[in-house]
Amino acid sequence: MKLQQLRYFQAVIDNGLNMTVAAERLATSQPGVSKQLKLLEQELGLSLFVRKGRSLVRLTGEGEQVAHHAARILHEVEAIRGISPHLYSESAGRLSIGTTHTQARYVLPDVIARFRKRYPDVTLDLHQGTSEQLAEMADKRQVDFVIASESRQRFPDLVVLPCFLWDRIVLVPENHPLATLDRPPSLEELAAHPLVTYVFNFEGESSLKQAFAARGLDPQVAFTARDADVIKTYVGMGLGIGIVARMAQTVRSQGGLVALETTGLFPRCTTWIGFRRDIALRKYMFHFFELFAAHLDEHTVREALACPTQEEIDGLLGDTPLPLRA
């Protein structure tokens, strides 16, 4: 059994059992990948895949067991490589980040500017999407880091580190009845109007949905979008009142919209950064953590990695005060 065979096997799994795509990612040929998989099966005396013609349909039961052990072996190989001081002193390479529009538009520009100034030879790839799309990117190993808020249950295989807290605000047109309030609106007052908010905020375990449900309210959602700027546009058109991250609105009145204070009305959200345990963290990656969240220095990240479960990581960082992003 060769390590290369296990890498090919894992690459095929990570790319949806598509050997052509796996071969492209591995910078080799599809026949070469196919040959190595067949040699692996012959050596093990097992069928790792259910096949239909030349296509791979799914893993067999035995294939799933082998995949579990192969992932652990490859993880240990990366850990061994990580011992090399040369690896951790690298200042050139690539960093792929998957995140939401709000983080990409309102949080990351300053971080990336400072990172690029220090690491001009590192290529940054920024991918935007919903939490569901980010989870798919992580599963397919298309990104190194995921930066998101809530929806942690979608990322069970990532090491998740909390970064900062943020509140929501309500946006209304300047001529809207709520615009004249000299106090935060109540949930009942908000529920009396159509809402314009982020995609998926009213699915699953959304804290926004729970806030309304706890008061027995079921507001009408008129429009959803992943882009805070799109939400602002449609609020300005009178489609409804908007609920967005506070960081997406920099002044109380902007572009014909008024921002209403909502402190205490909704639960605070936590933005986190996540990554796979088997990733080879390079020096510039550790520096990115600290630029994004000052408390995530290299020592803290390594301590978190030493924890075998996410529950222990949460316990390790549970008393760490997180900044509030305004």
Secondary structure, DSSP 8 states (H G I E B T S, - for coil): --HHHHHHHHHHHHTTT-HHHHHHHHTS-HHHHHHHHHHHHHHHTS--EEEETTEEEEE-HHHHHHHHHHHHHHHHHHHHHHT-HHHHT---EEEEEEE-HHHHHHTHHHHHHHHHHH-TTEEEEEEE--HHHHHHHHHTT--SEEEEES-GGG-TTEEEEEEEEE-EEEEEETTSGGGG-SS---HHHHHTS-EEEETTTTSTT-HHHHHHHTTT----EEEEES-HHHHHHHHHTTS-EEEEEGGG--SSEETTEEEE--TTTS--EEEEEEEETTS---HHHHHHHHHH-TT--HHHHHHHHHSSSHHHHHHHHTT----EE-
